[in-house]
Structure formats: structure tokens, C-alpha cells
Amino acid sequence: MAATLLEDYRAGFPRACVLFPDAAPTLSALRAADRKLALITNGSLRMQRAKLECLALPPLFDTILISDAEGISKPHPEIFARALERLNVTPAEAVFVGDHPDVDVAGARGAGMRAVWRRDPTVTRVVEADAVIDDIADLLALLGVAHQGL
């Protein structure tokens, strides 16, 4: 029974994932502005790949780092360094956006990057970030990228 439930979860969960409504248009606007984009995610290779494919995200990124495949997870600075290297940018040129104060924001800052926190209303403590946004589309104004109808 446990094995059946686990397999059902693994098969169904990726298809149940939903992007924030403004995520795809924002990523497309960043691409149109010739911004290099990387995605760093913690989790198993199988599960994360399935989720990313279901969400049609891979074509929107120049590189994708999945912790299971990299052998290292956020918040370790090395996974951020690998993304920077693959994009051929310095930490000072990069901005990392995440919703987890410790794993994403502190991790990116620990790697020397600017960190933008996409506010999570369930987090009530002060989050030390370089900027805070409520919606993914807010990133465009923050980065000075023109956008159409977001």
C-alpha cells in the first residue's frame, strides 16, 4: 500500500503544480530583454524534471540546476556559483529571486548575489533581502525591463 501511494504521489504531483499567474509572462519579458536566466531547485532529479516539464519551463531558461543532479543543494553557495558560471556572469551582475528566506535569499546573498524575496505571507519575521516583491511581475520594474500588460 505504501509503495502504491508513493508511486501515485510521484506520478500525480508534477501534473498538479501550478505557476504563479505572472511567472511565464515575466520570464518571457526577461528573455525578450536579453536577460540570461537560470533556475536552481532543490529536490530529486526525477520529480523536479517532471514538474518543470509539466509547467513548460525548460525552454525559458538558459540553464537549470537540480540539487540531486548537482550533488549540492541551496543554500550552499556552490550551487549558486555553478549557475553563475554556466551563465558566464559574476555575482555582482546577478539577481536571484526566491520565496524561501533561508534557502533562497540567504543562500544567494551568501554567494555574493543580490537577492529578491518574493514575499510569502506565511512568513512573519523580517527577511534580510536586497528587495522584496509581492508578485513575480514586480521584478520587471525592479530590473528596469519593459513589459506589456503585466
N, C-alpha and C positions, 0 to 999 in steps of 0.2 A: 504494500500500500504506500509506504513512504517513497519508494522508488518511482511509483506511478505518479504520485503527487509532484515530486521534484521534476520529473520529465514534463508534466503538464505545465508547471510553472515556467520552466525553461523555454518551452515551445510558445506559450501564450504571452508571457510578459513583454517581449520585444514588440509584439504587434499592438500591445496596449499603451505603449509610450506615445506621448503627445508633446509636440514642440510648443513653446510659448508662441502665441499667435504672431508676434512680430519678429520671431527669430529668423525664418527663411528670408523675408524681405530685407531685413537688416544685413544678413550675411551677403545677400545678392548686391546690396548697395555698396558694401565694403569691397566686394570683388570688382564692381564697376569702377570704383575709385582706385583700383590697382593696389589694394592693401593685401599683404601676404597674410594668410590665415592658417593657424594650426589649432588642432583640438587635442587636448590632453584629458584622458578619462581614466579613472581607477576602476578596475574590475576585471573579470575574466575575459579573455580574448573572444571566446565563443559568444558570450552574452552581449558584450559591448558591440561587437561587429554586427550581430543580428539587430540590435537596437538602432545602430547608425544606418544600416541598410533600410530598415523599415521606415525610418524618418527621412530617407533620401539625402543624408548629409554628406557622404564622402565626396561628391563632386564639388562641394562648396569650399573644401579645404585643400591647401597645398600639402599638408602632412597631418597625419593622425597618429597620436601616440596612445597606446592602450597599455596600462601598467603591467598587465600579465605578460604581454609580449616584450615589454622593455625590461622586465625584471626589477622594476623600481616604481614606487608609487608617489603621487603627491602626498604630502608636501615636500618630499625630498628635492632639494634644488637641482639634482642631476637630471630629472625628467624634464624640468623647465629648460635646462641648458641644452638638452638634446633637441628640443623643439626650436630653440633659437638657432642652433647650429644648422638644422635642416632648412630653416627659412633664410639662413645667412644674414641674420640681424643681430645686433648687440642688445643686451638687456635694456640699455637706455632708449633704444628705438622701439621697444615692445611694450604692449599693454595687455595684461591678462584680465579677463573677465570671468568671475565665478560667483557662485552663490553660497559657498561654504567659507565662513570666516577663517578657520584654521587651515584647512586643506588647500583651499584655493588662494585666498587673499594673503595669508601669512606665508604660504609656500612661494607664491610669485614674488612677494617682497623680499623673501629670503634669498631668492635667485637674482635680485637686483632689478627686477622689473617693476613698472608701475602696476598697481593692482586696483581694479574696479570691482566693487562689490555690488552684485545685483541683489538688492535688499530682499531678505527673507523675513516676512512679517512675524514668523515664529521666533526669530532671534531678537531678544530684548536687550542684550548687552551692547555696549559700544564696540564697534568694529573699526579697527585702525586700517583704513583703506585710503588710497590716493583720491578716489572719487566714489560716490555712491549713486546708483541708478535704480529706478523702480521698474523700468521696462527696458527690454533689450534695445528697442529703437532709440532710447535716450543716449545710447553710445554714439550714434551718428553725430549729434550736436556736440557731444563732448570731444569727438575727434575731428570736428570740422568737416564732416563728409555730407555732401548734399544728398537729400533723399526726396523721394516722390511719394507723397500721400501716406507716410507712416505716422 
